[in-house]
């Protein structure tokens, strides 16, 4: 729907950051009227309610293409970050496997206790590294300026705690929704889908990021859910084909390789959706 056909003056439509995949050349905000027209300012409604004045989101095809272009542009640095996540895990796993096979732990409780203590420290270190690298990947994808993987790691470091907190809290909330009933879990997945991305992109705290994700989704529940479902269907179809090919050779190698390359693209797509809704609504504020 063209926002100018809804009866609202163009100056009442919230502005947005660049490069988010929505073309709205006439949307220039009026600071005095922004909160009156922004969908974020609409009173509480059911998740699927869409007011007549709501600006339409870009199509799934547009969002997919936007994510693909972003992924291709930053492919090299994304793959480096992926390798930095994968290689330490494989290395530690190989060392542990070698020690177990060697029999060094048999009938030696002291060695066993020391190995468990060191193993716990290594696991904590790997978790921290994985969180840091994942946040750096999001920062790289959401940035409007070219960044190297090193620059992304450096710039995102002050936001790691917020990123981890937002990811953990939103994950727990969604998990509780699935435990209660499946449908609440699915609703919560849509409402809080952007929490960790907001923590990195906007530098907000964990709780504020969760609240902002809900506000971005307000009045856009079904458009967001539809685009997530379509992406999920494409993802499922792709890996179904990969699984069939792997099955022919009684192997999982192709699936593992595909997962390595596809994981950053999943983030790229979610970021494209996040930036699109942010362009429509502008940067929302929560209390």
N, C-alpha and C positions, 0 to 999 in steps of 0.2 A: 504494500500500500504506500503510495506517495504521501509523506507527512503533510504536504501542502494541501491535500484534498480532505484532510480531517477537520478543517476549520481552524486550525491553529496557525498563528503567524510563524514564518520560518525562524524568526529570532527567538522563539520560545523552545526551540529544539536543542537539546544538549549537544555540545561539541565533543570532539574526541581526539585522541592521539593519531598520528599519521601511521600509514602502512599497516592498517588492521584489516584491510580487505573489504571495507564498505565504502562505496563512492557516494558521498552526500555533499556536493559542492555548495549547496545553498545553506547548509546547516552552520550558522554562525551564532553563538549563544549570546543572549542578553543576560548579564550577570544579575539583574534585578528580577528577571522572570524565569530563570533557569529551573528553580525548584518547583515552580508551578506546573511546568509542562513535562518535566522529566518523569519517565515511568517509575523511577525510584521514589518519587514523591507521592505516588498514588497510594491511597489508603490500603490497608491489608485486604487481600483478596485470596481466594482459593488458588492453589499453585497453578492450575490450568487456565485461570481467567485471563483474557486478553482484551483490554479496553480498546475501543474503536480508534483511539488516537495513537495506539502503539505503532512505532515504526517497524516495518518488517525487517527481519534479519536477512543477511545474504543467504543464498541457496546453499545446499550441501555441496554442490559442484563447485561453487565459487570458493567456499571455505576449504575444500579439499585441494583445489588448485593453489590457493594462497599458501596453505601449509606445505605443499610440494615444492613451490618455488623457494620458500624460506629454508626448507630442508636441503635442497640442492645447493643453495647459496652458501650454506654453512656446513656442508657435508664433511669436509676434511677435519675441521675442528671438532665436530660432533663425534666422529669416529675415533679421534684421539682420546676424547673424554671417555668414550665407551671402552676403549682398550685399557685405560687407566683404572677403570672399575673392574674389568674382567681379569687382567693379568695378576694382580696381587691375590685374588681369590683362588685362581688356578694354582699359583705358586705355593701358597700355604696349604692347599688341599693336597698337592703332590708331596710336600714335605711330610705332612701328617701320615699320608698313606705309606710312604717309604719307612717311616719310623715304626708304624704298626707292623708292617710286613717283616721288618728286621728282627722283631721280637725283643726290642730293647726294654719294653715295659713289663715283660714277664718276670714274675717273682721279684720285683724291685719296686717297693712302695715309695721310696724316696724319689726315684726318677719319675714315677707316676704322678706324685703330688706336684713336683716341679713342672712337669709337662702340662698338667691341668692349669696351674697358675699362669704359666706363660701363654697357654692356649687361650685362656680367658682374656688376657691383655691383647693378644693378637686379634681376637674376634671383635673386641671393643674398638680397636684401631681400624679394622676393616669396615665396621658399621659407620664410624665417623667419616672415613674416606668416601664410602658410598654416598652418604648424605651430602657431603661437600661437592662431589663430582656431579650428582644429580641436580643440585641447586645451580651449579655452574652451567650445566646444559640448558636449564630453563632460562637462566640469565642470558646466555648466548642466543637462544631462540627468540627471546622477547625484545632484545636490544634492536634499536633502529640504526645503530652505528656499527660498522664492522669491528669485530673483536677477535682476538686470538684466544685459544683455549687458556693460555696463561693469564691473560688479562681478565677473562671471565672468572677464573678461580680466585684471583686477587680481589676483584670488585665485589663478588658475592659473599665473601667470608663474613662481613659484619651481619649478614642476614641469615646465617645458618641456623641460629637458635629459633628464630621466628618460623623459618621454613620447616624445621623439624617439628616444632610445636604444632603448627597448623596441619601438617601431614598426619601427625599422631592423633590429635584431637578429632579432626574430621573423620579419620579412619575408624576411631572408636565409636563415634556417633553413628556412622553408617553401619558398622558391625552390629551395634545394638538394635538398629532398625531392622536388620535382617533376622536377628534373633527373635525379635518381637513378632514380626510378620514380614514376608518377602516384599510386599508392596511398599510399606514405609521405608524399607531399605533402599528400594529403587528411587523413591522420591528424594530421599536424603542424598543419594549419589548425584542427582542432578543439581540440587540446591547447593551442595558444598563441593562441586567438581573443581572450582577455580581456587580453592582456599590456598593451596601451596603455591600456586602461580602468583597469586596476589601478594603473598608474603615476600616473594622474590622481586616481582615487578614493581610493587608500590612501596616496599620497605615497611609494611605495617606489622604489628605484633600478631601472634597466633590467633587470639580470640577475635581481634578486629578483622583479621583476614577471613575468618569463618563467617562473621556477620556480613562482611562486604560481599562474599560469594553469594550469600542468600539474597542480598539486595539486588545484585546484578541479575539474578535469576527471577526476581519478582516480576510477575506479569508476562514472563517469557518461558514459563516452565515447559509448555508443549513444543514450542519451536526448538528449544534446547534439547529436550528429550528426543524429538524426531531426528535431529542431526546426530545425536549420539548413537541412536539406534541404527541409523543408516551406516555410520562409520563402523559400528560393531558388526553389521552384516557383511560389509566388505572385508573386514579383518577376518571374520570367521570363514568366509568363502576362500580367501587367499590361503589361510593355513590348512583348510581342508584339502586343497589341491596339493600343498606341500606335503601334508601327511600321507596322501595317496602315493605320491612319488617316493617318499621315504619307505612306505610299506612295501613297495616293489623290490626294494633292496635290503629290507629288514634292517633299517638304519634310522637314526634320528639326526644325522649330521646336517642334512639340508634344513631341517626345522630349527636347529640351534643356530645355524648361520643366518637364516631368515630373521629369527628373533633378535639377533645382534643388530641387524641393520634396520629393522622395523621399529624397535623400541623408541629411538629418538623421533621418528615420524609421528608416533602416537602423541608424544608431547607437543610436537609442532602443530598437530591438528587441534588439540585442546587449547593451545595458545591462540590459534587463529580464531577459534570460537570466542574465547575470552576477550580478545582485542576487538572483535566485531561487536559484542554486546557492550563493551566499554565505550566504543565509538558512538553507539546509539544513546547511551545513558550519560556519558561523561563519567568522571571519577566520582563514585558515590561516597557519601559520608555516613557514618554510623555513630550512634551514641553508646 
